[in-house]
Amino acid sequence: MDEIIKILLLEDNQHDAELIHYQISKNIIKYEFKHVSLYNDFSNALDDYIPDIILSDYNLPGFTGLDALDMARQKCPLTPFIIVTGTIDEETAAETIKMGAWDYVVKERLSRLSSAMKNALELKDEKAKRAIDKEKLRISEERYKLSIEGSQDGIWDRDLKTNEIYFSSRWKSMLGYENNEIVNTYKSFETLLHPDDRDIALSAIDNHLKRNTPFYHVEFRLKCKNGSYKWIFARGKALFDKDGIPYRIAGSHTDISEQKKMEYKLVKAKEKAEESDRLKSAFLANMSHEIRTPMNGILGFASLLNEPNLSGESQKRYIKLIEKSGTRMLNLINNIVSISKIESGLVEVNNVEFNINEQQEYLYNFFKPEVEAKKIDFSFKSSLSVAHSIIKTDKEKFLSVLTNLIKNAIKYTERGSIEFGYNLKGKFLEFYIKDTGIGIESNRQGVIFDRFIQADIEDKMAVQGAGLGLSISKAYVEILGGEIWVESEIGKGSIFYFTIPFNNDSYFKDNKDNLISENDISNRIKNLNILLVEDDEISRLLINAIFKDTNCNVIQAKNGIEAVEICKKKSDIDLILMDIRMPKMDGYEATRQIRTFNKDVIIIAQTAFALSGDKEKSIEAGCNDYIKKPIRKEKLFSIIIKSLSKFRSEHSNDNKTGRNSIEA
């Protein structure tokens, strides 16, 4: 042994200690020797001396060699411990070995001590080496485990001779299974394969086992516990014996579902970009045609106007054709400007209140001559009353959408019918334009709202247009807060739908406050004494006509002064309809004077000016409510009943003459 060996001897007999020391010196060249005889000295030596080997007597003063062995195992468990004793029976010797002693030597045979020490030290080195190897193995396994867990890969290992297979817990968990929910068999793997990927997955394994490929790698889908499929990238390598026969194959599974989704999106984006580029090219070609055609008409007929001897009738006809071509050119320019604003995000929304029933009627009358000229049935439907068909949105954009869809219906319909209208769906108005035209193929319905698409659709009855109308309509509808879609069948026609928010607060409020029906009017309003204060004769006739079937008594005044005088003389007036703008005394002042002597009569202000702040000024003057002209019957009755109901609730004990007849 080349290294210096540190020997610790625990012996209470000095003579025996010297014999042992002498025996060691004969056989061990390099060593250090320390002799102790007491328990505490032995304990300190273990801490300070740190021996390479311990020799201990069995019978010691106050303690035994087993006590020393127990202490040594606690402080230095890997240090060899040899019992060196005078006499020891087999049972005691066996006990010492069982307790952890590495060997024992009888003092009568000290010649054996050197070989026992040598064997013990060699065994110590071997144990230390095994411990180092074990630690290296632990670190290696830990590193392998961390790398596998970090990569989130599932591990598989198949014995080709027994067909036994191992699936790691991660292999199963990436599919949503617990470790005990999948049996470790090759059949389990085959069962989970997507039917469309089965052949390619199994053939990839077969090719590698036949040594056609250096590695096994393939992509396929495996079924998850929830029924969905995940894309898996499998890779592995087989081991072959000396005869070239494979006996084992192992590898990993990587979840590449997100990567596949990204690849799909990139492919779709590429296809969309290519489609957009192709459509724009088609659009530019079509745009050239759309610009040149009206320009040809304008320039051509303008040139013909210069010809001598041109009759007046021909001049008129040429001018009319120039105007028609100019209109077509203007529409094209307007569409280009609109789509440019949409593309650059410069579209502004200007919300105003307007009546959709009136706008539908206007469009019906506008297009009626054109439709009737084609001998097509033409109709429209409005599902709301006039009073509740007032909405607040961007009127120009709304009309642009509806007009464009009606024009398209006329353009593509040669026989049958065209109908448009709307229905209330929750808090949205759903408009429809239905025709019996040529229809749209199902594979084109999803793209007709894309820009420039018309230029890419062949034939289409050779109609004119730059292919921007539906794209503009879609953008406008979405800006207004709605959606647009189409249902169509080739040869049977199309129905275009679009929605816009229905923000008529009075509709929902009136319905909440028991909005009345026409049939219920006579039961809710009857025998009222009404004072109509109105300077306009036509307005007075309208109000009288509205109350014709209610058995109400309508008294009339032409200005505020007359109204005040009538109220002073007649205390049984139930309701005053007060015009605001009148000669001599306006409605504000008349209301203030009436309130000085009559706090209970219901006064509803009416005005044709509808300026900002009029309602607030009316309420401040003493009016109960306010209505704008033109006055709609349903709206007026709704306001009257609401006001009477409120009065009755606040004055439930009021038995004033005339109000007992009001059923509000």
C-alpha positions in Angstrom: 0.0 0.0 0.0 1.5 3.3 -1.1 -0.7 5.6 0.9 -0.2 6.2 4.6 -2.8 4.3 6.6 -4.1 5.8 9.8 -4.8 3.1 12.4 -6.8 3.6 15.6 -6.4 0.9 18.3 -8.8 0.6 21.2 -7.1 -1.6 23.8 -6.9 -1.4 27.6 -4.0 -3.9 28.0 -0.7 -2.1 27.2 1.2 -5.4 26.6 -1.5 -6.5 24.0 -1.3 -3.1 22.4 2.4 -3.4 21.9 2.1 -6.9 20.4 -0.6 -5.6 18.0 1.6 -2.6 17.1 4.5 -4.9 16.5 2.5 -7.2 14.2 1.4 -4.3 12.1 4.9 -2.9 11.8 6.1 -6.1 10.2 3.6 -6.1 7.4 2.5 -2.5 6.7 5.1 -0.1 5.5 3.4 3.3 5.7 1.1 3.9 8.6 0.2 6.1 11.5 -0.7 4.5 14.8 -2.8 5.9 17.6 -3.6 3.9 20.8 -6.5 4.8 23.2 -8.0 2.8 26.0 -10.9 4.8 27.3 -14.4 5.4 25.8 -14.1 9.2 25.7 -10.7 9.1 24.2 -12.0 6.8 21.6 -14.9 9.2 20.8 -12.5 12.1 20.5 -10.1 10.2 18.3 -12.9 9.4 15.9 -13.6 13.1 15.5 -10.0 14.4 15.4 -7.8 11.6 14.2 -10.3 10.3 11.5 -8.8 6.8 11.1 -8.7 4.7 8.0 -9.2 1.5 10.0 -10.3 0.7 13.6 -9.0 -2.2 15.7 -10.8 -2.8 19.0 -10.7 -5.2 21.9 -13.9 -6.8 22.9 -13.7 -6.7 26.7 -13.0 -3.1 27.8 -13.3 -1.3 31.2 -16.9 -0.1 31.5 -17.9 -0.9 28.0 -17.5 -3.6 25.2 -16.3 -3.6 21.7 -19.9 -3.6 20.5 -20.4 -0.2 22.2 -17.4 1.1 20.4 -18.7 -0.4 17.2 -22.0 1.3 17.6 -20.3 4.7 18.1 -18.0 4.1 15.1 -21.0 3.3 12.9 -22.6 6.6 13.8 -19.5 8.7 13.3 -17.7 7.0 10.4 -19.9 4.2 9.0 -17.6 3.5 6.0 -14.5 2.9 8.2 -13.5 -0.8 8.6 -14.0 -2.0 12.2 -12.1 -5.2 13.3 -12.5 -6.9 16.7 -9.1 -8.1 18.1 -9.8 -10.1 21.3 -8.3 -12.9 23.5 -11.0 -15.5 23.5 -14.4 -15.3 21.8 -17.1 -17.9 21.2 -18.7 -18.4 17.9 -22.0 -16.9 19.0 -20.3 -13.7 20.2 -18.2 -13.6 17.0 -21.4 -13.9 14.9 -23.0 -11.2 16.9 -20.2 -8.8 16.2 -20.4 -9.4 12.5 -24.1 -9.0 12.6 -23.7 -5.7 14.4 -21.4 -4.4 11.7 -17.9 -5.5 12.4 -16.0 -6.2 9.3 -13.9 -9.1 10.8 -12.5 -10.4 14.0 -9.0 -11.7 15.0 -8.1 -13.8 18.0 -5.0 -12.5 19.8 -3.5 -15.9 19.9 -3.4 -15.7 16.1 -2.2 -12.1 15.4 -0.4 -13.3 12.3 -3.8 -13.2 10.6 -4.3 -9.5 11.5 -2.4 -8.1 8.5 -4.4 -10.1 6.0 -7.6 -9.2 7.8 -6.7 -5.5 7.7 -5.7 -5.7 4.0 -9.0 -7.4 3.1 -10.9 -4.8 5.1 -9.2 -1.9 3.4 -9.6 -3.3 0.0 -13.3 -3.9 0.7 -13.5 -0.3 1.9 -12.1 1.0 -1.4 -14.5 -1.2 -3.3 -17.4 0.0 -1.2 -16.3 3.6 -1.7 -16.0 3.0 -5.4 -19.5 1.5 -5.5 -20.8 4.4 -3.6 -19.2 6.8 -6.1 -20.6 4.8 -8.9 -24.0 4.7 -7.3 -24.0 8.5 -6.8 -22.9 8.9 -10.4 -25.7 6.7 -11.5 -28.1 8.6 -9.3 -27.0 11.9 -10.8 -27.2 10.4 -14.3 -30.7 9.1 -13.7 -31.7 12.4 -12.2 -30.3 14.3 -15.2 -32.1 11.9 -17.5 -35.3 12.3 -15.6 -35.0 16.1 -15.6 -34.2 16.2 -19.3 -37.2 14.0 -20.1 -39.6 16.0 -17.8 -38.2 19.2 -19.1 -38.9 18.2 -22.7 -42.4 17.0 -21.7 -41.8 13.9 -23.9 -43.3 10.5 -23.3 -41.0 7.5 -23.3 -41.7 4.1 -24.7 -39.6 0.9 -24.8 -40.6 -2.3 -26.6 -39.1 -5.8 -26.2 -39.5 -7.3 -29.7 -38.9 -10.9 -28.5 -41.6 -10.9 -25.8 -43.6 -8.0 -27.3 -43.7 -6.4 -23.8 -43.8 -2.6 -23.9 -43.3 0.2 -21.5 -45.2 3.5 -21.6 -44.0 6.3 -19.2 -46.5 8.2 -17.1 -45.9 11.2 -19.3 -46.6 9.2 -22.4 -50.1 8.6 -21.0 -50.7 11.9 -19.3 -50.2 13.9 -22.5 -53.3 12.1 -23.8 -55.2 12.8 -20.6 -54.9 9.3 -19.0 -53.8 8.3 -15.5 -51.0 5.8 -15.3 -53.3 2.9 -14.6 -55.8 3.7 -17.3 -53.8 2.4 -20.2 -52.5 -1.2 -20.3 -48.8 -1.4 -21.4 -49.4 -3.4 -24.6 -48.6 -2.7 -28.2 -52.3 -3.2 -28.9 -53.1 -0.2 -26.8 -50.9 1.9 -29.0 -52.5 0.6 -32.2 -56.0 1.2 -30.8 -55.2 4.9 -30.0 -54.0 5.6 -33.6 -56.1 7.8 -35.8 -57.6 5.6 -38.5 -56.2 7.9 -41.2 -52.7 7.7 -39.7 -52.6 4.0 -38.8 -50.9 2.7 -42.0 -48.2 5.5 -42.2 -47.3 5.0 -38.5 -47.0 1.3 -38.5 -45.1 1.2 -41.9 -42.6 3.7 -40.5 -41.8 1.2 -37.6 -41.7 -1.7 -40.0 -39.3 0.2 -42.4 -36.9 0.9 -39.5 -36.9 -2.6 -38.2 -36.0 -3.8 -41.7 -33.1 -1.3 -41.6 -34.5 0.8 -44.4 -34.1 3.9 -42.3 -31.3 4.8 -39.8 -33.9 6.1 -37.3 -37.6 5.7 -36.7 -39.5 9.0 -37.0 -43.0 9.8 -38.0 -46.0 12.1 -37.3 -49.4 10.8 -36.5 -52.5 11.5 -34.3 -53.4 9.6 -31.1 -56.8 9.6 -29.4 -57.1 11.4 -26.1 -59.2 10.4 -23.2 -61.8 13.2 -24.0 -62.2 11.9 -27.5 -60.1 14.5 -29.3 -56.8 13.8 -31.1 -53.3 15.1 -30.5 -50.6 15.3 -33.1 -47.5 13.3 -32.0 -44.0 13.3 -33.3 -42.6 9.8 -32.6 -38.9 9.0 -32.9 -36.8 6.1 -31.8 -34.1 3.5 -32.7 -33.9 -0.2 -32.7 -31.1 -2.5 -31.4 -30.0 -5.5 -33.5 -28.2 -8.7 -32.6 -25.1 -10.1 -34.4 -27.4 -11.7 -37.0 -29.1 -8.4 -37.8 -32.4 -9.3 -36.0 -34.0 -6.5 -34.0 -34.6 -7.4 -30.4 -35.5 -4.0 -28.9 -36.8 -0.6 -30.0 -37.2 2.5 -27.8 -38.0 6.2 -28.3 -40.1 9.1 -27.4 -43.4 10.9 -28.2 -43.6 14.7 -28.5 -46.9 16.6 -28.5 -46.8 18.8 -31.6 -50.5 19.8 -31.7 -49.8 23.5 -31.2 -47.1 23.4 -33.8 -49.6 21.7 -36.2 -52.1 24.4 -35.5 -49.6 27.1 -36.2 -48.6 25.3 -39.4 -52.2 25.2 -40.4 -52.7 28.9 -39.7 -49.5 29.7 -41.7 -50.8 27.7 -44.7 -54.2 29.3 -44.5 -52.6 32.8 -44.2 -50.4 32.0 -47.2 -53.4 30.8 -49.2 -55.4 33.9 -48.1 -52.5 36.1 -49.1 -52.2 34.4 -52.5 -56.0 34.6 -52.9 -56.0 38.2 -52.0 -53.2 38.9 -54.5 -55.1 37.0 -57.2 -58.3 38.8 -56.4 -56.7 42.2 -56.5 -55.2 41.4 -59.9 -58.6 40.4 -61.1 -60.1 43.6 -59.5 -57.6 45.8 -61.2 -58.5 44.2 -64.5 -62.2 44.6 -63.8 -61.6 48.2 -62.6 -60.0 49.0 -65.8 -63.1 47.7 -67.6 -65.4 49.5 -65.2 -63.7 52.9 -65.7 -63.2 52.6 -69.5 -66.8 51.5 -70.2 -68.5 54.7 -68.8 -65.6 56.8 -70.1 -66.2 55.4 -73.5 -69.8 56.4 -73.3 -69.0 59.9 -72.0 -66.3 60.7 -74.5 -67.9 58.9 -77.4 -71.3 60.6 -77.1 -69.7 64.0 -76.2 -67.8 63.7 -79.6 -71.0 62.9 -81.4 -72.6 66.0 -80.0 -70.2 68.0 -82.2 -71.4 66.5 -85.4 -73.3 69.0 -87.7 -76.9 68.5 -88.6 -77.5 66.5 -85.4 -81.2 66.5 -84.6 -82.5 67.8 -81.3 -84.0 64.4 -80.4 -80.6 62.8 -80.9 -78.9 65.5 -78.8 -81.3 64.8 -75.9 -80.7 61.0 -76.2 -76.9 61.5 -76.3 -77.0 63.8 -73.3 -79.1 61.3 -71.4 -76.6 58.5 -72.1 -73.7 60.8 -71.1 -75.5 61.5 -67.8 -76.1 57.7 -67.3 -72.4 56.9 -67.9 -71.4 59.8 -65.5 -73.7 58.4 -62.8 -72.1 55.0 -63.2 -68.6 56.6 -63.0 -69.6 58.5 -59.9 -70.9 55.4 -58.2 -67.6 53.7 -58.9 -65.6 56.6 -57.5 -67.8 56.7 -54.4 -67.2 53.0 -53.8 -63.5 53.4 -54.2 -63.4 56.3 -51.7 -65.6 54.3 -49.3 -63.4 51.2 -49.4 -60.3 53.4 -49.0 -61.7 55.0 -45.9 -62.6 51.6 -44.5 -59.1 50.2 -45.2 -57.4 53.2 -43.5 -59.8 53.3 -40.5 -61.1 56.8 -41.3 -64.8 56.0 -41.4 -66.8 58.2 -39.1 -70.1 57.3 -37.5 -72.8 60.0 -37.4 -75.7 58.7 -35.4 -79.1 60.4 -35.9 -82.7 59.4 -35.1 -84.9 58.4 -38.1 -87.9 56.3 -38.8 -87.0 53.0 -40.5 -90.6 52.4 -41.7 -90.5 55.6 -43.6 -87.1 54.8 -45.1 -88.3 51.3 -46.2 -91.3 52.9 -47.8 -89.1 55.4 -49.6 -86.8 52.7 -51.0 -89.8 50.7 -52.0 -91.2 53.6 -54.0 -87.8 54.5 -55.4 -87.1 51.0 -56.8 -90.7 50.1 -57.7 -90.6 51.3 -61.3 -87.3 49.5 -62.0 -88.6 46.2 -60.5 -92.0 46.5 -62.2 -90.3 47.0 -65.5 -88.8 43.5 -65.1 -92.3 42.2 -64.2 -91.1 41.0 -60.8 -93.4 41.1 -57.7 -92.0 43.7 -55.2 -93.0 44.1 -51.5 -91.7 45.1 -48.1 -92.8 44.4 -44.5 -92.4 46.5 -41.3 -92.9 44.7 -38.1 -92.9 47.7 -35.7 -95.5 50.4 -35.4 -94.6 53.9 -36.6 -94.1 55.1 -33.1 -91.6 52.4 -32.3 -89.7 52.3 -35.6 -87.5 55.2 -34.7 -83.9 54.2 -34.2 -80.6 56.1 -33.6 -77.8 55.0 -35.9 -75.8 56.2 -38.9 -78.6 56.8 -41.4 -76.3 57.1 -44.4 -74.5 53.8 -43.8 -77.8 52.0 -43.0 -79.4 53.2 -46.2 -76.2 52.4 -48.1 -76.4 48.7 -46.9 -80.1 48.3 -47.6 -79.9 50.1 -50.9 -77.0 48.0 -52.1 -78.7 44.7 -51.1 -81.9 45.7 -52.9 -80.0 46.7 -56.0 -78.2 43.4 -56.0 -81.5 41.5 -55.7 -82.9 43.4 -58.7 -79.7 42.9 -60.6 -79.7 39.1 -60.2 -83.4 38.4 -60.4 -85.1 38.0 -63.8 -88.4 36.5 -62.6 -90.4 35.8 -59.4 -90.3 38.2 -56.5 -88.2 40.4 -54.3 -89.2 41.2 -50.7 -87.4 43.1 -48.0 -88.2 44.0 -44.4 -87.2 43.4 -40.8 -88.1 41.7 -37.5 -87.2 42.5 -34.0 -84.9 39.9 -32.5 -84.2 40.8 -28.9 -82.3 44.0 -28.9 -81.4 43.8 -32.6 -83.4 44.5 -35.7 -82.8 41.7 -38.3 -83.3 43.0 -41.8 -83.8 40.6 -44.8 -83.7 41.0 -48.5 -85.2 37.9 -50.2 -85.2 37.2 -54.0 -85.8 34.4 -56.4 -82.7 35.1 -58.5 -79.9 33.0 -59.7 -78.6 32.1 -56.2 -75.0 31.7 -55.0 -73.0 28.5 -54.9 -72.4 27.2 -51.4 -68.6 27.3 -51.7 -68.8 31.0 -52.6 -71.1 32.1 -49.9 -68.4 32.5 -47.4 -66.3 34.8 -49.5 -68.8 37.0 -51.3 -68.3 39.7 -48.7 -64.5 39.8 -49.3 -63.2 42.7 -51.3 -62.8 42.4 -55.0 -64.6 39.0 -55.1 -67.0 39.7 -57.9 -64.1 40.1 -60.4 -63.2 36.5 -59.7 -66.6 35.0 -60.2 -67.1 34.0 -63.8 -70.1 34.8 -65.9 -72.6 36.1 -63.3 -74.9 37.2 -66.1 -72.2 39.6 -67.3 -73.4 42.3 -64.8 -71.5 45.4 -64.2 -69.8 46.2 -60.9 -66.4 46.5 -59.3 -67.1 43.9 -56.6 -66.9 46.3 -53.7 -70.6 46.7 -52.7 -70.9 43.7 -50.4 -67.5 44.3 -48.9 -68.6 47.9 -48.1 -71.9 46.7 -46.7 -70.2 44.2 -44.4 -67.8 46.8 -43.1 -70.7 49.3 -42.5 -72.8 46.7 -40.7 -70.0 45.8 -38.4 -69.2 49.4 -37.7 -72.9 49.9 -36.7 -72.6 46.9 -34.3 -74.3 44.2 -36.3 -73.6 41.2 -38.5 -74.3 40.2 -42.1 -74.8 36.8 -43.7 -76.5 35.1 -46.6 -78.6 31.9 -47.2 -78.8 30.9 -50.8 -79.5 28.0 -53.2 -78.5 27.9 -56.9 -81.5 28.5 -59.1 -83.9 29.3 -56.2 -82.6 32.6 -54.9 -81.0 34.2 -51.9 -81.8 35.8 -48.6 -79.4 38.4 -47.3 -79.6 39.2 -43.6 -78.0 41.9 -41.5 -78.6 43.2 -38.0 -78.2 46.5 -36.2 -78.8 47.3 -32.6 -82.3 48.4 -31.8 -81.8 51.3 -29.4 -85.3 52.7 -29.3 -85.5 53.1 -25.5 -89.2 54.2 -25.7 -90.1 50.8 -27.1 -88.7 48.8 -24.2 -89.9 51.4 -21.7 -93.4 51.5 -23.1 -93.6 47.8 -23.1 -92.4 47.8 -19.5 -95.0 50.4 -18.7 -97.9 48.4 -20.2 -97.9 49.7 -23.8 -101.4 49.5 -25.0 -102.8 47.9 -28.2 -105.3 49.5 -30.6 -108.1 47.2 -29.4 -107.4 48.2 -25.7 -107.5 52.0 -26.2 -111.2 52.5 -25.7 -111.0 50.6 -22.4 -108.0 52.5 -21.1 -108.9 56.0 -22.1 -112.6 57.1 -22.1 -114.7 60.0 -21.1 -111.7 62.4 -20.6 -112.2 66.1 -20.7 -109.3 67.2 -22.8 -108.1 70.8 -23.5 -106.3 71.1 -26.8 -104.1 74.3 -26.9 -103.0 74.6 -30.5 -102.8 77.5 -32.9 -102.4 75.4 -36.1 -105.7 74.3 -37.6 -104.3 71.1 -39.2 -102.8 70.0 -35.9 -106.1 70.5 -34.2 -107.9 68.4 -36.8 -105.3 65.6 -36.3 -105.8 65.5 -32.5 -109.6 65.5 -32.9 -109.2 62.6 -35.4 -107.0 60.7 -33.0 -109.6 60.9 -30.1 -112.6 60.3 -32.4 -113.3 56.8 -31.1 -112.5 57.3 -27.4 -115.6 59.2 -26.3 -113.4 61.9 -25.0 -114.6 65.6 -24.9 -112.0 67.8 -26.7 -112.1 71.5 -25.9 -110.0 73.8 -28.0 -107.9 76.9 -27.4 -105.8 78.8 -30.0 -103.3 80.4 -27.6 -102.0 80.4 -24.1 -104.3 83.2 -22.9 -107.5 81.3 -24.0 -106.1 78.2 -22.3 -105.6 79.9 -18.9 -109.2 81.4 -19.0 -110.8 78.1 -19.9 -108.9 76.3 -17.1 -110.1 79.0 -14.6 -113.8 78.4 -15.7 -113.7 74.6 -16.0 -112.3 72.7 -13.0 -113.1 69.3 -14.5 -110.4 69.2 -17.2 -108.4 66.0 -17.0 -105.8 66.6 -19.6 -104.2 69.5 -21.4 -102.3 69.0 -24.7 -100.2 72.2 -24.7 -98.5 73.5 -27.8 -95.3 75.4 -27.0 -94.9 77.9 -29.8 -98.1 80.1 -30.0 -98.9 83.8 -30.5 -99.9 86.1 -27.6 -98.8 83.6 -24.9 -96.6 80.5 -25.4 -97.1 77.2 -23.8 -94.4 77.7 -21.1 -96.0 80.8 -19.7 -99.6 79.3 -20.0 -98.5 76.2 -18.1 -96.8 78.3 -15.3 -100.0 80.4 -14.9 -102.3 77.3 -14.8 -100.1 75.7 -12.1 -100.7 78.7 -9.8 -104.3 77.5 -9.3 -104.4 73.9 -10.6 -101.6 71.5 -9.4 -103.3 68.3 -10.5 -104.3 68.6 -14.1 -102.1 66.6 -16.4 -100.3 68.8 -19.0 -98.4 67.3 -21.9 -96.3 69.6 -23.9 -96.2 69.3 -27.7 -93.9 71.0 -30.2 -92.8 70.8 -33.8 -89.4 72.4 -33.1 -87.9 69.6 -30.9 -84.9 71.6 -30.0 -82.3 70.5 -27.4 -83.5 71.4 -24.0 -87.3 71.8 -24.9 -88.3 68.8 -22.8 -86.4 70.0 -19.7 -87.9 73.5 -20.1 -91.4 72.0 -20.4 -91.0 69.9 -17.2 -89.5 72.9 -15.4 -92.5 75.0 -16.4 -94.9 72.5 -14.9 -95.7 69.9 -17.7 -96.0 66.2 -16.8 -94.5 65.0 -20.1 -93.4 66.0 -23.6 -94.1 64.7 -27.1 -92.5 65.8 -30.4 -94.4 66.4 -33.6 -95.3 64.7 -35.9 -97.5 63.1 -33.3 -98.2 59.4 -33.6 -101.3 58.0 -32.1 -99.7 55.0 -30.3 -97.0 57.2 -28.8 -99.5 59.8 -27.6 -101.8 57.3 -26.0 -98.8 55.6 -24.3 -97.7 58.9 -22.8 -101.3 59.7 -21.7 -101.8 56.4 -20.0 -98.4 56.5 -18.3 -99.1 60.0 -16.9 -102.6 59.0 -15.8 -101.3 55.8 -14.1 -98.6 57.9 -12.3 -101.3 60.4 -11.2 -103.6 57.7 -9.9 -100.7 56.0 -8.0 -99.7 59.3 -6.3 -103.3 60.5 -5.6 -105.0 57.2 -4.7 -107.3 59.0 -2.3 -108.2 61.8 -4.7 -111.9 61.6 -5.6 -111.9 64.6 -7.8 -114.8 64.7 -10.2 -114.0 63.3 -13.6 -111.0 61.1 -12.6 -113.1 58.3 -11.3 -113.9 57.4 -14.9 -110.2 57.1 -15.9 -109.2 53.4 -16.0 -105.4 53.8 -16.0 
